């Protein structure tokens, strides 16, 4: 049995956000993204937002979408305040 690996594709904002993280937090995000490639989480956001969210730390979040063999990384939020601001823009 072979393990299926999903391809990660970053949006421009997701790429910029992860590049601007502090090195320690960036390392945590990268480990989490590697884990997501082999077993993607499926927690969907509420209020009709067409995305998924993954908790990286108590504060940090990855917002993404899944399509077939690809995971589209839309945002990498370092803290909950940034995530909440983005999330509330959909309400």
MISE-91687 format. One record per residue (C-alpha): residue number from 1; residue in one letter; chain; x, y, z. Coordinates in nm, 2 decimals. Example, Ala and Ser with C-alpha at 12.3 -4.5 7.8 and 13.67 -1.06 7.14 Angstrom:
REM residues 2
pos  code  unit  c1  c2  c3
1  A  A  1.23  -0.45  0.78
2  S  A  1.37  -0.11  0.71
REM end
This chain:
REM residues 91
pos  code  unit  c1  c2  c3
1  X  A  0.00  0.00  0.00
2  X  A  0.15  0.34  -0.10
3  X  A  0.10  0.65  0.09
4  X  A  -0.06  0.93  -0.11
5  X  A  0.11  1.27  -0.09
6  X  A  -0.08  1.58  -0.17
7  X  A  0.08  1.87  -0.36
8  X  A  0.10  2.21  -0.17
9  X  A  0.03  2.52  -0.37
10  X  A  0.06  2.86  -0.21
11  X  A  -0.14  3.17  -0.29
12  X  A  0.06  3.49  -0.32
13  X  A  -0.06  3.60  0.02
14  X  A  0.00  3.26  0.18
15  X  A  0.35  3.26  0.05
16  X  A  0.42  3.61  0.17
17  X  A  0.27  3.54  0.51
18  X  A  0.48  3.23  0.57
19  X  A  0.80  3.40  0.45
20  X  A  0.75  3.68  0.70
21  X  A  0.71  3.45  1.00
22  X  A  0.97  3.43  1.27
23  X  A  1.21  3.14  1.21
24  X  A  1.08  2.93  1.50
25  X  A  0.71  2.97  1.40
26  X  A  0.80  2.91  1.04
27  X  A  0.96  2.58  1.13
28  X  A  0.64  2.48  1.31
29  X  A  0.43  2.57  1.01
30  X  A  0.65  2.38  0.77
31  X  A  0.63  2.06  0.99
32  X  A  0.26  2.10  1.00
33  X  A  0.23  2.15  0.63
34  X  A  0.44  1.83  0.57
35  X  A  0.20  1.64  0.80
36  X  A  -0.10  1.78  0.61
37  X  A  0.04  1.65  0.28
38  X  A  0.00  1.29  0.39
39  X  A  -0.32  1.32  0.59
40  X  A  -0.51  1.64  0.52
41  X  A  -0.75  1.76  0.78
42  X  A  -1.11  1.83  0.68
43  X  A  -1.24  2.09  0.93
44  X  A  -1.45  2.33  0.72
45  X  A  -1.52  2.69  0.82
46  X  A  -1.87  2.81  0.90
47  X  A  -2.09  3.08  0.75
48  X  A  -2.05  2.95  0.40
49  X  A  -1.68  3.03  0.37
50  X  A  -1.54  2.79  0.11
51  X  A  -1.22  2.70  0.30
52  X  A  -1.08  2.47  0.56
53  X  A  -0.88  2.58  0.87
54  X  A  -0.61  2.40  1.06
55  X  A  -0.48  2.50  1.40
56  X  A  -0.10  2.51  1.41
57  X  A  -0.05  2.64  1.76
58  X  A  -0.29  2.79  2.01
59  X  A  -0.28  3.12  1.81
60  X  A  -0.16  3.03  1.46
61  X  A  -0.39  2.90  1.18
62  X  A  -0.35  2.78  0.82
63  X  A  -0.65  2.85  0.59
64  X  A  -0.66  2.62  0.29
65  X  A  -0.87  2.45  0.03
66  X  A  -0.85  2.10  -0.10
67  X  A  -0.91  1.99  -0.46
68  X  A  -0.83  1.63  -0.57
69  X  A  -0.46  1.58  -0.51
70  X  A  -0.38  1.95  -0.42
71  X  A  -0.39  2.16  -0.11
72  X  A  -0.41  2.53  -0.18
73  X  A  -0.26  2.73  0.11
74  X  A  -0.46  3.06  0.11
75  X  A  -0.33  3.22  0.44
76  X  A  -0.08  3.15  0.72
77  X  A  -0.19  3.35  1.02
78  X  A  0.07  3.39  1.30
79  X  A  -0.18  3.49  1.56
80  X  A  -0.55  3.46  1.63
81  X  A  -0.62  3.83  1.60
82  X  A  -0.51  3.83  1.23
83  X  A  -0.72  3.52  1.17
84  X  A  -1.03  3.67  1.34
85  X  A  -1.00  3.99  1.14
86  X  A  -0.99  3.78  0.81
87  X  A  -1.27  3.55  0.93
88  X  A  -1.50  3.83  1.03
89  X  A  -1.47  3.99  0.69
90  X  A  -1.70  3.71  0.56
91  X  A  -1.99  3.77  0.81
REM end
